[in-house]
Amino acid sequence: MKKISVLAVAAAVCGAMLPAGCALPVTDAGSAALPEAANTTQVSVEELRQKYTGYGFNALANDAEQRLYAAIDEAVNQPHSTEFYSDAFDNMQRVSDILELYKDDHPAVFWIDEAEPYYYSTVQGRLRISLHFKLEDEALQAARDQMEQVVQTVTDKAPADGSAYEKELYLHHYLIENCVYDDEAVELHKNDRVRSNEQNAYGALVEERAVCEGYTRAFQLLCERLDVPCWVIQGQAKDFTDEGNVNHIWNCVQLDGDWYHVDVTWDDYEDASVESDRYYYFNLTTAEIEKDHTISPLFNESEDPDVWYNGFVPDCTATAYNYFLRNSMAIDDLDAGDYVSYVAQAALDQRDSCCFMVSEALDFEETFDLLVQGYAYDWVSGANESNDYEPFINNSSKLSANENRRVITLLLKYD
């Protein structure tokens, strides 16, 4: 995903990229003058700190930043585009960052116009912002109702008595099955253009087309509705087309008190040959995700205009809910495991694959070579014999490997 940064100039007013937000007392867009009540310096900061508890808000360093966040919050919940005043900042880049942090806290917000998000100017020592919506009034309400209906339908079908992990797994699968990665939008982003709603939850859930930000916002929104703590991580990821890095966004979820990285976008790729291919980025440690992802710094750690900052980055070290640790067989010793029974059961279940996680104590490449050279054939032959050749796993079955995840997959083919 490429973040769009649109700059527009009208007289002394400048525009910049906006995350979705909401504001304090406002007037209609286009008003030449705003009432004095629109000055957010009148709002008690202590009151704001009681009202807002998201990681994005808590990342803000001073009263002015927190008041701007509150002003955005009020404005976003208006039925139409609005103007409002807030405290002025010496560095206007902070405005864009704070808007993004607001959006990180509010994944349901989708109606900010990405192509022309906002304009700002300074008026008598205060910051005046004009926030632009892509939909307004009845059309906005209809779209909000439409997305809410989809969210309700999806969450109603989640495992009612399931664990947080089972709900997360269900939502991950739902998005992969029902949302298509928007390659057309990616090409437009290269020229700083936006197709539609590809960067928000509406695009992923209603239009069913999105880039990484749309997947991420939708996954966060759905998780939160099912009481699964979920956050967004800003950063970069390897671009395999030119071996460089591109801006990217993904999630973290909290299960039984521990945080895990999950990248739904990267699990939804066209070349996935079997179901297990969909979970290479499901519940990883920080060390695992950083093999091909880079996590951006925290807000206020630096002032790089080309970086989207994180409001919060959890320490992810747990492995208990890693998909493959829970859904594969460990290989600790090729000669001392009941691998035949594992393959036999997979065949009886008519699974298209079975997965093995190679112990850190073993050399991964060597273990894979040994499987290719004969161990896997012996396991398949033993499984066929154990099942009285019904079903029969044929010789077209293949092995695939993901060294980053230390996973070897046996792709099962049947006669």
Stockholm file with secondary structure:
# STOCKHOLM 1.0

chainA/1-415         MKKISVLAVAAAVCGAMLPAGCALPVTDAGSAALPEAANTTQVSVEELRQKYTGYGFNALANDAEQRLYAAIDEAVNQPHSTEFYSDAFDNMQRVSDILELYKDDHPAVFWIDEAEPYYYSTVQGRLRISLHFKLEDEALQAARDQMEQVVQTVTDKAPADGSAYEKELYLHHYLIENCVYDDEAVELHKNDRVRSNEQNAYGALVEERAVCEGYTRAFQLLCERLDVPCWVIQGQAKDFTDEGNVNHIWNCVQLDGDWYHVDVTWDDYEDASVESDRYYYFNLTTAEIEKDHTISPLFNESEDPDVWYNGFVPDCTATAYNYFLRNSMAIDDLDAGDYVSYVAQAALDQRDSCCFMVSEALDFEETFDLLVQGYAYDWVSGANESNDYEPFINNSSKLSANENRRVITLLLKYD
#=GR chainA/1-415 SS CCCCCCCCEETTEEEECCCCCCCSSCEETTCSCCCGGGCGGGSCHHHHHHHCCSHHHHTCCSHHHHHHHHHHHHHHTSSSCEEEEEECCSCTHHHHHHHHHHHHHCTTCCCBCSSSCEEEEEETTEEEEEECBSSCHHHHHHHHHHHHHHHHHHHHTSCTTCCHHHHHHHHHHHHHHHCEECHHHHHHHTTTCCCSSTTSHHIIIIICEECHHHHHHHHHHHHHHTTCCEEEEEEEEEETTTTEEEEEEEEEEEETTEEEEECHHHHCCTTCCSGGGGGTTEEECHHHHTTTEEECCBTTSCCCTTCCCBSCCCCCCCCTTCHHHHHSEEESCTTSSCHHHHHHHHHHTTCSEEEEEECTTSCHHHHHHHIIIIIHHHHHHHHHHHTTTSSCBCTTCEEEEETTTTEEEEECCBC
#=GC SS_cons         CCCCCCCCEETTEEEECCCCCCCSSCEETTCSCCCGGGCGGGSCHHHHHHHCCSHHHHTCCSHHHHHHHHHHHHHHTSSSCEEEEEECCSCTHHHHHHHHHHHHHCTTCCCBCSSSCEEEEEETTEEEEEECBSSCHHHHHHHHHHHHHHHHHHHHTSCTTCCHHHHHHHHHHHHHHHCEECHHHHHHHTTTCCCSSTTSHHIIIIICEECHHHHHHHHHHHHHHTTCCEEEEEEEEEETTTTEEEEEEEEEEEETTEEEEECHHHHCCTTCCSGGGGGTTEEECHHHHTTTEEECCBTTSCCCTTCCCBSCCCCCCCCTTCHHHHHSEEESCTTSSCHHHHHHHHHHTTCSEEEEEECTTSCHHHHHHHIIIIIHHHHHHHHHHHTTTSSCBCTTCEEEEETTTTEEEEECCBC
//
